[in-house]
Amino acid sequence: MLRRRAWWCVVLLGCLAAVVPSPASARSHRPSLPDRFAPLSTWTRTATVRQRPAGRAIALLRYCSDDTSQATVVGADRDSYRRLTLSRFDEEASTGLIAPDGTRVLLLDSVNAPGDRRGARLVDLRTGAVRHVRLTRWHSNVGAGPQLLAWSYDGRYVAYAVPAPPPADGTAAGSYEDGRPIRDLVLLDLRTGVSTRYPKIRPVRAAAFAPDGRLAAQVRQQALLVTTHGVVRGRIALPAGQELAGPAAWSPDGALLATTAATGAGSTSAVGVGFVRAPGAHRPVPEPVAAGSLLGWRGADRVLVARDLRIDEVSLTDRRIRTANRWPVHDAPICDLHLAIGLVRQATIRSATEPDRGATPLWPLAAAGAVALALAVLATVLLLRRRRRLLRSRR
């Protein structure tokens, strides 16, 4: 009797091991970037950060197609994927910015929110907690909205831009410059929740924080060096037709600013990256990187650029190129990508494993059901055999 029970225990444990997915790769203290991103899943629903928080993230990306737009964070310690939504009604998030340390994401409210009340949601990736952040009031006569620009390395400040007040004559043409809506610089202090608007710093187009806290805000063809109190401490001339290369523009040593011809941070088009020297710096200015959009720095002389469905690490000294990450070829490709710029400097490159999406896929449920049915049938057969033996023995 004991042998039969032990045999049943072994069978049951073996069946459970066969259908329960194995845990994701172990967490590590040093962040890492997977050598490939997983495609948008169609068989397994990806859990939201609120439902199953997975810790700090190395990347914030967006899958796009004609009928799909899904914002997702990718784990910095393991191959976890979690969706970002704006509400309990599962409304998909749109524009977002990831903190340099990968622990938080700031998302703009839905475009359906009233213009002068539109705020943002601060999502803690470690706990799933969401905090509503009020933005400064604004109004646009051309349908323009706010833009998230850059996040300080200490995690306290976020630079964003809001439409400038409509001109006195109310014409649409007066709200544009060079084909873009005119916007003012705003600094949000996440510690206090207070936004301070600087109408003299306009039209702002891009911005980036240096590791030491300096903010470079582009106004026309100059990068203004601005303190967190809105005081302009210097200016850097930018090459014609170039703009700051998004929130990762500053080099880790603060000596260089990266520029690009692309419009908008997170662009995945291959347009090239140039460099200008910061005031007081003496290091040589590197030659431009021929193609790619800047995603981050791996050191003072190595950059990560997005190009042709991959991320390349390019040395600015000997021009060597190493592919750090590849993107999936899918009906819903990655159309927008931001890295946690404070983490990628120290990150390793890990071999991607089966993604942990935080939700149970369909095939284990089906397999578990099949195993349960098989066990029930087997138990019924054994029970019937036992009853027959008992009846025979009584005769």
Stockholm file with secondary structure:
# STOCKHOLM 1.0

chainA/1-395         MLRRRAWWCVVLLGCLAAVVPSPASARSHRPSLPDRFAPLSTWTRTATVRQRPAGRAIALLRYCSDDTSQATVVGADRDSYRRLTLSRFDEEASTGLIAPDGTRVLLLDSVNAPGDRRGARLVDLRTGAVRHVRLTRWHSNVGAGPQLLAWSYDGRYVAYAVPAPPPADGTAAGSYEDGRPIRDLVLLDLRTGVSTRYPKIRPVRAAAFAPDGRLAAQVRQQALLVTTHGVVRGRIALPAGQELAGPAAWSPDGALLATTAATGAGSTSAVGVGFVRAPGAHRPVPEPVAAGSLLGWRGADRVLVARDLRIDEVSLTDRRIRTANRWPVHDAPICDLHLAIGLVRQATIRSATEPDRGATPLWPLAAAGAVALALAVLATVLLLRRRRRLLRSRR
#=GR chainA/1-395 SS CHHHHHHHHHHHHHHHHHHSCCCCCCCCSSCEEESBCCCCCSSSCCCBTTTSCCCCEEEEEEEECSSCEEEEEEESSSCBEEECBSSTTCCBCCSEEECTTSSEEEEECCTTSCGGGCCEEEEETTTCCEEEECCCCCCCSSCCCCEEEEECTTSSEEEEEEECCCCTTCCSGGGEETTEECEEEEEEETTTTEEEEETTSCSEEEEEECTTSCEEEEETTEEEEECTTSCEEEEEECCTTCEECGGGCBCTTSSEEEEESSSSTTCCSCCCEEEEECTTCCSCCCCCBSSCEEEEEEETTEEEEEETTEEEEEETTTCCEEEEEECCCCSSCEEEEEECHHHHTTCEEECCCSCBCSSCCHHHHHHHHHHHHHHHHHHHHHHHHHHHHHHHHHC
#=GC SS_cons         CHHHHHHHHHHHHHHHHHHSCCCCCCCCSSCEEESBCCCCCSSSCCCBTTTSCCCCEEEEEEEECSSCEEEEEEESSSCBEEECBSSTTCCBCCSEEECTTSSEEEEECCTTSCGGGCCEEEEETTTCCEEEECCCCCCCSSCCCCEEEEECTTSSEEEEEEECCCCTTCCSGGGEETTEECEEEEEEETTTTEEEEETTSCSEEEEEECTTSCEEEEETTEEEEECTTSCEEEEEECCTTCEECGGGCBCTTSSEEEEESSSSTTCCSCCCEEEEECTTCCSCCCCCBSSCEEEEEEETTEEEEEETTEEEEEETTTCCEEEEEECCCCSSCEEEEEECHHHHTTCEEECCCSCBCSSCCHHHHHHHHHHHHHHHHHHHHHHHHHHHHHHHHHC
//
